[in-house]
Amino acid sequence: MKILIATEKPFAKAAIDGIRKIVENSGHELHLLEKYSETTQLLSAVADADALIVRSDKVTKQVIEAAGKLKIVVRAGAGFDNLDLDACTSKNVVAMNTPGQNSNAVAELVLGLMIFINRNKFSAGTGAELKGKKLGIHAYGNVGRLVARIAKGFDMQIWAFDPFIKKEIIQADGITAVDNAEDLYANCNYVSLHIPANDKTKKSINCKLLNLMPEGGCLINTARREVIDEDDLMKLFDKRADIKYVTDVAPLNIAELQQKFGNRIFATPKKIGAETAEANINAGLAAAKQIVNFFNNGDVTFQLNR
């Protein structure tokens, strides 16, 4: 089988070497399309591929239709909004992601961002400590669990809300579980956001919800930009001079927000949550293993388009 890695931003060499070993030791061929600049290059390369590994590259309906032999595509990472799942399903292409492989990288970034914003972006002036504060985890998945585990080391009080996980499971980790998002935001000094972007969650983090936060409340978003109602964010900042927002996914109106509200808001120049050498390698190796297991054993454990 021909397995194609198509990445505008390539994997690290160590990842490629590891992927190649997994693929070739299983009797398959590995082909690379790296640093491509035109969609036509991807369309040409994928034409005879049996499997495709991407990072943040967009696998659109056009790409799927150009890939006449494609049986599986794996997004090396947790998010998968760059995959057209409907197009994959229509062509009987199995679509997967690699959940959990970059979770630690994102979780560490959450705590780093909290410290950074608490200490005035590492500039002069009196900051604040995390110890003893309440941290809310909005979605207690792979990343949320790790954020909670790390935050315990800072002696924070951890709360969590996740409608898809039983409260007993959350409480077994020594965490206060709440029944709804409103209770989480109303009780926590900080909320770390880990919900996906879908029809139910887009713009769900709005002024009404954020306004429930205690004085000096801070929202940390390492999830998706689309879940924030950015117009409401501006309204909230105008209304509440104490609220802070720190994010790994910059709002479209970030320049205006920073000009008006200065140190109360910070956004990384680009999404860097998974940008560690370790996460890069882990996600790539996981993608290769999933494809090999699919071809050799019919394993569809991480299939997204069931």
PyMOL commands that set and color helices and strands:
alter all, ss='L'
color gray80, all
select helices_A, chain A and resi 13-25+39-45+61-66+85-90+103-118+120-122+142-152+167-172+181-187+207-210+225-227+230-239+254-264+277-297
alter helices_A, ss='H'
color red, helices_A
select strands_A, chain A and resi 2-7+29-34+51-54+72-75+94-97+134-138+157-161+176-177+190-193+218-221+244-247+265-267
alter strands_A, ss='S'
color yellow, strands_A
deselect
rebuild
show_as cartoon
